[in-house]
Amino acid sequence: MSDRRRQQVRNVLAFVLLIVISSAIGILVVFNEGHVTLSLPWTDVQAPLVVLLGISALVGVVITASIFWVRIRRLNQKVADLRAENRALQTEVEQMRTAPMRDFY
């Protein structure tokens, strides 16, 4: 299986997983309307379970986005380094092509 095909399969699986997780969260939100108490070390918070689930989902999204942002920055830096190396190698190849040929007899 080629790398491109493998990436397409991963993208489809990620999309399906996203749909399943989103549906599960939606079902949880609809069926959990009661009030709950969240005990934190400095205070107690009483709120509907839907609100706490939404806040926890939002925190998860922020953490995941920040992790992916760091990963994308690293990959972009790697791409920039590889492009610079590619330019240097292209220059070297051009210099080798224009260099005078010697007889090795």
C-alpha positions in Angstrom: 0.0 0.0 0.0 1.4 3.4 -1.0 2.0 6.2 1.5 -0.7 8.3 -0.1 -3.2 5.5 0.1 -2.3 4.8 3.7 -2.8 8.5 4.6 -6.2 8.5 2.9 -7.2 5.5 5.0 -6.0 7.2 8.1 -8.0 10.3 7.2 -11.2 8.4 6.7 -10.7 6.5 10.0 -10.1 9.7 11.8 -13.2 11.2 10.3 -15.3 8.2 11.3 -13.9 8.2 14.8 -14.7 12.0 15.1 -18.3 11.3 14.0 -18.7 8.5 16.5 -17.2 10.5 19.4 -19.2 13.6 18.6 -22.4 11.5 18.5 -21.6 9.9 21.8 -21.0 13.3 23.4 -24.2 14.6 21.9 -26.1 11.7 23.4 -24.5 12.2 26.8 -25.4 15.9 26.8 -29.1 15.2 26.0 -29.5 12.5 28.6 -27.6 14.2 31.5 -29.5 17.3 32.5 -29.3 17.0 36.3 -27.4 19.3 38.6 -24.1 18.1 40.0 -21.6 19.5 42.5 -17.9 19.7 41.4 -15.6 19.8 44.4 -12.4 21.7 43.7 -9.7 22.3 46.3 -10.6 26.0 46.7 -14.4 25.9 46.1 -17.5 23.8 45.3 -19.2 24.5 42.0 -22.8 23.4 41.4 -23.9 23.4 37.8 -25.9 21.3 35.3 -24.0 18.3 34.1 -24.4 19.5 30.6 -22.3 22.6 31.4 -19.6 20.6 33.1 -19.4 18.2 30.2 -19.2 21.1 27.7 -16.4 22.7 29.7 -14.5 19.5 30.0 -14.9 18.9 26.2 -13.7 22.5 25.5 -10.6 21.9 27.8 -9.9 18.7 25.9 -10.1 20.5 22.5 -7.8 23.3 23.7 -5.2 20.8 25.0 -5.4 18.7 21.8 -5.1 21.8 19.6 -2.1 23.0 21.5 -0.4 19.7 21.1 -1.1 19.6 17.4 0.0 23.2 17.1 3.4 22.3 18.6 3.7 19.3 16.3 2.8 21.3 13.2 5.4 24.0 14.1 8.1 21.3 14.4 7.1 19.8 11.1 7.1 23.2 9.4 10.6 23.8 10.7 11.7 20.4 9.4 10.2 21.3 6.0 12.0 24.6 6.0 15.3 22.8 6.8 14.8 20.2 4.1 14.0 22.9 1.6 17.2 24.7 2.4 19.2 21.5 2.1 17.5 20.8 -1.2 18.5 24.3 -2.5 22.1 23.6 -1.5 22.1 20.3 -3.2 20.6 21.7 -6.4 23.3 24.3 -6.4 25.9 21.6 -5.9 24.5 19.6 -8.8 24.5 22.6 -11.1 28.1 23.3 -10.2 29.0 19.7 -11.0 27.2 19.8 -14.3 29.1 23.0 -15.4 32.5 21.8 -14.1 35.0 21.0 -16.9 35.3 17.3 -17.7 38.7 15.7 -17.3 40.1 12.8 -19.3 40.8 9.8 -17.1 42.6 7.7 -19.6 
